[in-house]
Amino acid sequence: MLFMLIFVVSVCNSQTSKQVSLSMLYEALEQNHPIAGIMPAMDSSLAIQTRNMSTIWYPKLDFNATATWQSEVIEINIPFPGISIPSPDADQYKLTIDATQVIWDGGATKARKGLAESQNLAEKSVVKNEIYSLREKINDAFYAVILLDISSNQLKLMKDELQSRLESIQSGVRQGVILESNMLSIQAEIVRLEQKMLEIPSKKASLISMIETFTGADLAENPEFILSGLSNESEVTLFRPELESFELQKKVFDSMSDLTSKKRMPTLGAFVSAGYGKPGLNMLSNDWNTYVLAGAKLSWNIWDWNSTKREKQQLMIQKSIVNRRKESFCDAVNSQIESCLNDIHTLNQQLEKDEEIVSLLNTVKEKSSSKLDNGVISSSEYLSDFNSAARASLDMEYRKVLLDKEKTKLYFLMGKNLNQ
């Protein structure tokens, strides 16, 4: 009978309140949490960075101006009949516009872009991990609200039942069949239940406010949090976002290694210099002249004393460190999963016994109720049986919620979505 009343109250509440599931809160968390706004900014930063890297393929223009004085100049003192070779002036001036164009950079720019993209993905994965970790706090608050609702419903049902019992006892007191002290005990118990009921709204409001802060969702005035209803998970496989983060970290080191190799590749470029100076290209002239100089340049670091090799070795060591961290993480999560599975198994076993316990204690309570009406037992004896039955019912409802919570925790530990 008590379970039917709980079900009816739950149905009535659902008709007047907004139903909220954990999946809805997860979705709101990923869309509205302030940290989620970081990822678009990261993409914008990457686009700017990539565009800057591409400018290496654009011609580079520089304006240069120099003025020099030298203590000694070239002198040609060989006598030639009818020929006079002047000496250049000690002061010389140059105004030039220099243009350089990279023709091939050995793949270094492509490697830099690849590194920037890898770093961007790795940084975004860290943000995703932070958001995912907040699910655990939402889970705790979510199920705490459900347990408060169950407590509220249970207290209300207990109060209503005692109120009904009080009316019967008051009739017996008036007839002199039942002692007045029994009536007062029932009244005191009703007041105690009302006192407990007063604590619930503020606790629930605080939890809902915390959930709204994390998710940015408007949960209305009286939301109804519904259980996930997950089935027992038989196959345990990790899909945690942290695993992707570890792999992306290793890709960053691979990209860095690739860039290190590209630095050793030869580079080819062309240049043009247009100038006006005294002297021009004719070093024996003291007149101002214009000139143009063009050419190509090849650079190749053919020996770096094994510096590149050591850098790659260092990156390989860092990759191995990431692998070890990944293994440690998986071991820790698998240990938590094993503990969670044990808790789920225990809760299932306890629930099987709960129904039998509730049924037995309800029978005892009904008999005590009849004895109280007939003045055979005192109100304290009845209240003891009444509270035992109520606690058993509440324990069973709590365990149902805790079982659902443990299953949700299992999904969280594995990294699975609730709808998978």
Residue pairs with C-beta under 8 A, 6 or more apart in sequence:
1 362
2 157
2 358
2 362
2 389
2 393
3 393
5 157
6 150
6 153
6 154
6 157
6 393
6 397
9 153
9 156
9 157
10 153
13 149
13 222
13 224
14 224
16 222
17 220
17 222
17 223
17 224
18 219
18 220
18 222
18 223
18 224
19 223
19 224
19 226
20 217
20 219
20 223
20 224
20 225
20 226
21 225
21 226
21 228
21 418
22 138
22 139
22 142
22 228
22 408
22 418
23 228
23 417
23 418
23 419
24 217
25 138
25 142
25 211
25 215
25 217
26 135
26 138
26 417
26 418
28 215
28 216
28 217
29 36
29 131
29 134
29 135
29 138
29 214
29 215
29 216
30 36
30 131
31 216
32 215
32 216
32 217
33 131
33 134
33 214
33 215
33 216
35 127
35 130
35 131
36 127
36 131
38 127
39 124
39 127
42 120
42 123
42 124
42 127
43 120
45 120
46 116
46 117
46 120
49 116
50 113
50 116
50 117
53 109
53 112
53 113
53 116
54 109
56 102
56 105
56 109
57 102
57 109
59 99
59 100
59 101
60 99
60 100
60 101
61 97
61 98
61 99
62 97
62 98
62 99
62 100
63 95
63 96
63 97
63 98
64 94
64 95
64 96
64 97
64 98
65 94
65 95
65 96
66 93
66 94
67 91
67 92
67 93
67 94
68 91
68 92
68 93
69 90
69 91
69 92
70 90
70 92
71 90
72 90
73 87
73 88
73 89
73 90
74 87
74 88
74 283
74 284
75 87
76 85
76 87
85 284
86 284
86 286
87 284
88 279
88 283
88 284
88 285
88 286
89 278
89 286
92 277
92 278
92 279
93 277
93 278
93 288
94 275
94 276
94 277
95 275
95 276
95 277
96 273
96 274
96 275
96 276
96 277
97 273
97 274
97 275
98 271
98 272
98 273
99 271
99 272
99 273
100 269
100 270
100 271
101 269
101 270
101 271
102 267
102 268
102 269
103 268
103 269
103 270
103 296
104 266
104 267
104 268
105 262
105 265
105 267
106 262
106 263
106 264
106 265
106 266
106 267
107 262
107 265
108 259
108 262
108 263
108 265
108 267
110 262
111 255
111 258
111 259
111 261
111 262
112 259
114 255
114 258
114 259
115 252
115 255
115 256
115 258
115 259
117 255
118 248
118 251
118 252
118 254
118 255
119 252
119 255
121 248
121 251
122 245
122 248
122 249
122 251
122 252
125 241
125 244
125 245
125 248
126 245
128 241
128 245
129 241
129 242
129 245
132 240
132 241
132 415
134 214
135 412
136 412
137 210
137 214
138 211
138 214
138 215
139 405
139 408
139 409
139 412
141 207
141 208
141 210
141 211
142 211
142 225
143 401
143 402
143 404
143 405
143 408
144 207
145 204
145 207
145 208
145 211
145 225
146 225
146 227
146 401
147 398
147 401
148 200
148 203
148 204
148 207
149 204
149 224
149 225
150 394
150 397
150 398
150 401
151 196
151 200
151 394
152 197
152 200
154 390
154 393
154 394
154 397
155 193
155 196
155 197
155 200
156 197
158 193
158 386
158 390
159 190
159 193
159 194
159 197
161 386
162 186
162 189
162 190
162 193
162 386
163 190
165 186
165 369
165 372
165 382
166 183
166 186
166 187
166 190
168 373
169 178
169 182
169 183
169 186
169 372
169 373
169 379
170 183
172 178
172 373
172 375
173 179
173 180
173 182
173 183
177 374
177 375
178 372
178 373
178 375
179 375
179 378
181 378
181 379
182 372
182 378
182 379
182 382
183 379
185 378
185 379
185 380
185 383
186 379
186 383
189 383
208 219
208 223
211 217
211 219
212 218
212 219
227 400
227 401
227 404
228 404
228 407
228 408
228 418
229 404
230 404
230 407
230 408
230 410
230 411
230 418
231 407
232 344
232 348
232 407
233 407
233 410
233 411
233 414
236 334
236 337
236 341
236 414
237 414
238 330
238 333
238 334
238 414
238 415
239 414
239 415
239 416
240 329
240 333
240 413
240 414
240 415
241 415
242 329
243 326
243 329
243 330
243 415
246 322
246 323
246 325
246 326
246 329
249 322
250 319
250 322
250 323
253 315
253 316
253 318
253 319
253 322
254 319
256 315
257 311
257 312
257 315
257 316
260 308
260 311
260 312
260 315
261 308
261 312
263 301
263 308
264 301
264 304
264 308
265 300
266 298
266 299
266 300
267 298
267 299
267 300
268 296
268 297
268 298
269 296
269 297
269 299
270 294
270 295
270 296
270 297
271 294
271 295
271 296
271 297
272 292
272 293
272 294
273 292
273 293
273 294
274 290
274 291
274 292
274 293
275 290
275 291
275 292
275 293
276 288
276 289
276 290
276 291
277 288
277 289
277 291
278 286
278 287
278 288
278 289
279 285
279 286
279 287
279 289
280 287
280 288
280 289
280 290
280 291
281 289
281 291
281 293
282 289
333 413
336 413
337 410
337 413
337 414
340 406
340 409
340 410
340 413
341 410
343 406
344 403
344 406
344 407
344 410
347 399
347 402
347 403
347 406
348 403
350 399
351 396
351 399
351 400
351 403
354 392
354 395
354 396
354 399
355 396
357 392
357 396
358 389
358 392
358 393
358 396
361 385
361 388
361 389
361 392
362 389
362 393
364 385
364 388
364 389
365 385
365 386
365 388
365 389
367 385
368 377
368 381
368 382
368 385
368 386
369 382
369 386
371 377
371 381
371 382
372 378
372 379
372 381
372 382
408 418
411 417
411 418
411 420
